[in-house]
């Protein structure tokens, strides 16, 4: 049974877990990576409503789950909080550097790695809080983050580092609800079918609610809200003075985006739909019996080298751009199936070498700092 001390921290042991990686979690992350490849290389009318925006939230959700599992694993091995903090900060630096290198390639697609790295840092304040507190935080972030993100799009426009924290749909603030939800789910015993059913059920309910609201409520609500904004701001918002001091040189926040349901808008409704779809996929994947690993293994291979494959797609797009080749295969018959097959094959080939190149470098990087901390303490 779980108990909490006066600080809201859990003092009891977590439910026992099967040793080793959770293959279903790797498979869910692999599905997210495949969805990103489809979005970047083979987007069409058939798959757009499935992968656009939803795969990003599934990727971040899996990241939050892994974060909690890693924290518990280090705690069970006797590591103190300082060792975990050092490791996560090192990983955040590594992921951030990789992210900015990918941004320098100037591809037409957004890179979430700087925001993802920021979440690794901010999540340290939650890692030893109770499961109830983390679930509550995720709910609060779900309500608070969209308007904060809209404000950040205005006030932090052009500020690269601050923009990655709170300046748009690909910022840490926009992705924080999914990461916090993942941290809370990571506290549960995901090997139990009952837990998987509950996650899938909650996800299905969120997805259905978001779709129903988007179809029957949002159109009229959006029109009324935009008409009210016109009465307050006018039809043409005043253009900012580029020579004025901050924040008088910023644009008016695009508050009407709060009622959007378009992919990558990071509005409340898009987050509800995307996070619901992510939880549904996660729960269904964990319901697949472990005695038929052939179903999960190919996708898990992609998930185990997710960082390498995520970076690789931008390098491929950059090379194709230099060569003047259009990377889009969505218009070709079965182009999306071809991209999915190539991604699965790439994951399988890379895992033949035990680990992906970027995953190996990241582990060596964080262990370097961990060993430095341990040496300093001995001295």
Secondary structure, DSSP 4 states (H G I P E B T S, - for coil): ---B-TTS-B-SPPPP--SS--HHHHHHHHHHHHHHHHHHH---TTTHHHHTTHHHHHHHHHHHHHHHHHHHHHHHTT--HHHHHHHHHHHHHHHHHHHHHHHHT--SS---HHHHHHHHHHGGGTTTS-HHHHHHHHHHHHHHHHHHHHHHHHHTTT-HHHHHHHSSTTSHHHHHHHHHHHHHHTTS-TTSHHHHHHHHHHHHHHHHHHHHHHHHTHHHHHHHHHHHHHHHH-SSPPPP-TTSPTTTTSPPP-GGGGG--STT---HHHHHHHHHHHHHHHHHHHHS-TT-THHHHHHHHHHHTHHHHHHHHHHHHHHHHHTT-----TTSTTHHHHHHHHHHHHHHHHHTTSS-HHHHHHHHHHHHHHHHHHHHHH-
